[in-house]
Amino acid sequence: MWKEIGDREAGKIRPNSFSSRIKSNRISNLQLSNHKDIVSPHRGSINSLQVDLTEGRYLLSGASDASAAVYDVQKATNYEGNGLIAKHKYLFLVDKQHEKGHKYAISSAIWYPVDTGLFVTGSYDHCIKVWDTNTTQVVMNFKMPGKVYRTAMSTLATSHMLIAAGTEDVQVRLCDISSGAFAHTLSGHRDGIMTAEWSTSSEWVLITGGCDGAIRFWDIRRAGCFLVLDQSQSQLGRRPPVLGRSAANKVSVSKLTSAGQSSLVKSRAPQKKYANGHGIKQSTIGRMPGKGSARQRVHPGMLSIQDRATAHYGAVTGLKVTEDGMYLLSAGSDSRIKLWDLESGYNTLVNFEMVRLQTSKAIQLAISQDSAHVFVPCMAVVKAFDVWSGKMSLAFRGHYESVNCCWFSSQDQELYTGGSDRQILVWSPRKSISDDMDEGHAKDQDNWSD
């Protein structure tokens, strides 16, 4: 670390490169925190975790006992062990005892993207509830046709306030907070929708994964999905970088231009006059196209064969889009993790190491800020994989039962995991010697003033 600091001071590395190196180093040193403890009030398995996107301070959890809780992960409630262990108890809890609380398991709990004043919960009681954080009261209730598996809101949206809901019904429903009604439904899946994610590059694009093994892309401004990922369509590795592609395109364009000019010089000859008195053929506009150019129009944007494509041999249980919006990670009940290129829609054939994933419920994946590592709940272990090579870099063992969800906080480079053992564990970077020295120096100070 001192070498990087010296290089930064000497101007040998750029600020962004220095920041990414420090963050990558902190991620590689993640371990079960011995100085921060989340005191879970839940009496059922933890199904959902999320730190708010505005302050990076408040952790929201949803559990199978129909309860949801909020914790302050930056300010401890009290300290134990001579002040070395910070205990973070819940700020408030809503459960079955609440007059408007859920009756059955909460499967999804998310923050309103631009404000911590609202949060959303989805439950197996067929309801999606929007809560006021300050009063802990339900301000909106959406009745769904079946169990709610996943809810999602776009972090980029400025033109809509839609909640995408994946349920055991075959249709994706969009709930509008501004009007309190359903905006519209998206039809295409042939079985329940286990997971849903909004694109990180467009506020209009929604991605859903279903029990039918299909991953569908929707433009919510239009009818029908415009892309279905096909696991048989593949490309080897990552696409070339943008600068490399632009240079290659310039070379190819220059070659085509020179070739076109030479052919134009060769083909200059006296033109034959046609019936209209000019040396140019009459336009073909209005004529019937040939058989080769005619295409059958079925579902908007795709052919019937493409509409039946699958991304996994089994249910799609988890989705996560990279921060730049260029790639998609998916997990399925076939115990496979796949990386998709969203520009081409192809499977990149990254060989992720063999894992054992849950098959009966959705799992929540997490990804680092630089999109270099993906954190995957693999039964009682959380494994960190290199996104581009598929190799496992870290394994986090601490839960006694299956892990259902994880969330990576980019602000503190901390990982939060929740499992069926009802515990929320914190994985923090290993403290450096300089941190210990700073703490020791702070302890040695007295209250005397000069």
N, C-alpha and C positions, 0 to 999 in steps of 0.2 A: 504493500500500500504506500509506503514511504517513497518508493521509486516513482509511482504514478504521480504523487504530489510534487516531487522534484521535477519531473518532466513537465507537469502543468505549469509550475512556476517559471521554468525555463522557456516555456512556449513551444515545447516539442510536440505536444498533443493539444487538440482542440478542446474547448469546454464540453461540447456534447460527447466527445469520445471519452473524456475523463469521467463524466457523469455516468455513462453507460458501463464503464469498467468498474466503477465503485459499486453500482447497483448489481451488476453480474457477480461481483465478488461477495456481496452480502447475500445474494440468493444461494450461492454455492455453500455458504456457511450456515444455512438455516438448520435449527435444531429446536427440540421442545423447550419452550421458554421456562427458565427457572426464576424469572423475576416478574412475570405477568400471568395472572390466573383469572379466567372468566368463570364466575360462579353461576352455573346454570340452574334455573328454577324449573326446568321442564321435567315432566314425568313420562315422557315418551321420546322416541327417536327424533333427532334433529334432522329435518328434511331440507331446510333452506337457510342460507346465510348471505348477507350482503352488507357491506360498509357503504354509507352514503357517499354519493359522488360529488357533493359540493364541498364539504369540510373534511371528509375522510376521518371522521371522528366517531360516528354512531353506528354500532353494529346491530343489525336487525336479524332475528332468528325466528323460524317457524317450526313447530314440532307436531308430532303425531297425537299429542294429548289436547289438540285443538287450541294451543296457546301460542302467543307471539310475544317476544320480549325485545327491549331495546337496551343496549349497554353503551356507556361512554368508555371507549378503549384508550383514551388519552389521559383522563383524570380518574385516578383510582378512588374507590369508595373508602377503603382502609388498607392498612399495611400490616403484615405479619412477618415473623422471623427477623425481629430487630430492624424492621423497616426495609428488608431486602425483597420481600414478595408483595407485589401490588395486587390487591383483590379488587376485581371489577364486578360489582353486583348490578342487577338490572335496575334501570331507572323507572320503568313501569312494565306491567304485565297485563295482557288481556287474554282471558281464558273462557272456559265454559260458564264460569260464574258471572261473567259480564252479561248484561241484559241483551246485548246485541252480538254476543260472541258466537263463534263457530260451534257447531255441534259435533263435528268429526274432525279428523286429522287435517292439519294445515300442510299442504304440499308445496306451497310457494309463497314467499314473502319478499317483497321488493319495495325499495324506496321510490318515491316520485323523483324523477331524475334531476330536477332543477331546484328542489326545495325539500328540506327535511320536515316541513309542516304536514306532509301527507305520506302515507305508506299503504300498500295494497297487499291483501292476503287472498289466496285461493285455497279452497278446501274440498274435501271429499263430500261435504254436505251440499254440493252443487251450487255453491255461492262464491262470488268474488266481492269482497268488501273493501271499500276505500275508507281509511281511518284518518281522523284529525289527530296529529301527534300531540298537540297541546292539551286537548280535552279528552283524548282516548275515546272518542265517540265515532260511530259509523256515520259518515256523511253521504254514502252512496252504496247501494247494494244491487248487484247484478245476479239474476237467477239464471243459471246455466242448465243445459239439458242432461248433464251427467257429471261425474266426478271431474274435478279440475286437477290436471296434472302439472301445468306450468302457466305462469303469467309473465309477460314481458312488456316493457315500455322502451321506446326509442330514446337514446341519450342525445340524439341530434335534432329531434323534432322541434320545429318552431311554428309549424302550421297546423299541427294536430295534437290532441291529448288522448291517444288511443292506447288501450290495454289489449294486447293480443292474448287470447286464451286458448290453450290446448286442453281439450277435455277427452273423455272417452267417446264422445260423438265424432263423426267423421268430418264435421265442418269446423273450420277455424272461425272464431267469432271475435269481432273487434268491438270493444266497449268504449264508448266516448264519455270521458269524465266531464267534459264541458256541457253536454246535453243530458247526461244520465241515461242514455239509451244505447242500443246497439247500432253501430254505424252500418255495417253490413257483414255478410258471412262469405267465407272463401271455401269453395267446394273443389275437391279433387282427390283427397285421401280416401282410401278404401277401408280404413280402420281408425281407431282412436289416435289422437295426436299426443305424443308423450312429451315433446319439448318444442320450444319456440324461441327464436332469437331474432332481434332486429339487426340489420346491417349497420356496420360502423362507418360506412361511407355514404349512405343515402337514407334519409328519413322515410322514404316511401317503400323500401324493400324489406320484406319480412321473410324469414327462413323457418320452416317447420319440419319436424321429423316425426314420423308416425309409426304405429305398430305394424304397418304394412311394409316396413323397410324402406320407404321412400323419403327423400329429402326434397322438398319443393320450395321454389322461390316465387314470391308473389310481389307484384307491383300493386299496392292497394288502391291505386287510382284506376286500375283496369280490371276487367273480368278475367278470371282464370289465371293459372300460374304460367310464368314464362320460361321456367326451366325446371327440369327434374334431373337430378344427378344420377348418372349411370355408372356403376362400378366396373362395367366392362370397357368403358371409355377411359383411357389412361394416357399419361405422359410421364416421362422419366425425370423426376426431380423438379427443382424450381425453374421458373421461367427466367430467361436472361434478364439482367438488370436493364433499367429503362435507357440509360446512356448507351449501353452496348447495342440494344435493339435499334435506337435511333441512328447510331452510326452505321449499322448494317443496312438499315432502310435507305440511308442517304446513298450508300454505295450502290445498292440495287437500283435505286431510282436513277442515278447518274448513268448506270449501264443501260437501263431501258431507254433513257433519253437519247444517248448516243446511238444506240441501235435503231431507235425510231427515226432519228434524223438521217442516218445512212440509208435506211430503207426508203425514206421519203424522197431522197435524191435519186435513187435508182428507179423509183416508180413514176417519176415525172415523165409523162408521155402525153401525146395528143389525146384528149378525152373524146369519147364517142358521144355525139349528141342524141338525146332521146326525144320522145314525142313532144315533150313540153318545151323544146328549143334550148334546153340547158344541158350542160355536161354533167349533171348530177341526177342520180336516180330519185324517183319520187319517194316521199317518206312512207315508212311502214306503219305509222301511227294509225290506229283504227283497224288494222288487219288482225286476224286471229293469230295468236302465237302458235308456234310449233308444239309438237307433243312433248319435246324435252323440257320446255319452259313452263308447262302447265303443272301446278302442284295442287294436290287435294287439300282443301281447307277443312280441318276438323276443329278440335279444341283450340281456342285462341293461342297462337304462338307455337304449336307443336303438333307432331304427328301422333297417331294412336299408339305406335310402337314406343315412341319416346315417353308417352304419358304413362306407360306401364313399367318404366325402368325402376330399379331398386338400387339403393346405395349400400345396404347391409342385408345379410341373410338372417333376418329377424328384425325385431323392433329397434328403432333408433332411440336410444336412451339419453343421449347427451349431445349438445351442439355448443360450439364456441367459435366466434369470429375473431380473427387477429385484429390488433389495434388499427392497422392500416387498411383493413377491409378487403385485403387481397386474397386471403386464404380462409378456409373453414376447416375446423377440426370436428370430427364426429365420432361418437362411440355407440356401439350397438350391443344387443343381447347375444350376438355371435362372438362376443369377446374380442372384437377388432376395433382398433383406432385407425382412422384414416384422415389424411390431409388432402383437401381439395383446392384446386386453383379456381377461383371464382371468375376469372376472366374467360377461361376456356370451358369451365365446368368439368374438368377432367380430374381423375384420381392421380395424385402425384407419385403413387407407388412407394412412398416412404415406408420402410419396413419397421414399424413399431414392435418392440419386443412383446412376446406373448404375455398376456395379462388375463386375469379372471375378473370379469365384471358382473355386477348385479343384472339379473334378467327380468325381475318382476316389477321394478320401479325405475323412475328416471333418476339420473345422477347429475350433479352439478359440477361441471369442469371449471377450472380456473387457468388463467394464462398470465405470464409476466408482462410487464409494461412494454418491454422491447420485443415481445412475441417470440422469444427464444426458447422458453420453457412452458410446458403445459403440465398442469397438476391434475392427476386422474385418480379418483377413488377406486381402488382395486380391493374389494372386500374390506378387510380390517386394516389395510395399508394404503397410504396415499403415495403414489409414485410420480416422480417428476421426470419427464422425457424431454430430450432435445427435439424441438419441433422439426428441424430440418434433416436430422439423421435418424431419428427414431430410437436412439439409444437412451436407456434409463440412466439418469445422472444422480438421482437421490431417491431414497425410500424413507418415508416417515412412518415409524411404528410407535403407537402410543394408545390407540383405541383398542378396547377389548372386544368390540363387535364391529359390524360392517360400517364403513364410512359412506355417508350419503351425499355430502356436499362439501365444497371448499370454496374459499374466496381469498384472493391475493390482494393485499393492500399495497398499491404502488407508492403510497406516500411514505410508509414506514418499512417497506419490503418485508412485511409480515404475512404469514399464511394462517388462515383460520379454517378449522375443519370441524365438522359436526357428524356424529355417528349415532348408531342405534343404541349405544351405551349411555345416551342422554348427556354426553359430555361435549363441550366446546373447547378444543385445544388450540393454543397459540404457539406458532413456530416462528421464532425470531432469529435474526442473525447472531452469531456468537459474538459476545462482547470482546472488543479488542483491549490490548494492554493500556492504550491511551485512555479508554473509557474508565477502566478501573483506577488509573492514576488520577483522573479528574474527580472521580467520586471520593477517593481517599483524600485528595487535597481539600475538597469541600467539607469533609468530615473533620479535618484537622483545624479548620478555621474556628476561632472563638468569637464571642460576642463583644469583646472589648474594642473600644474605638480609641484612636489616637487623640 
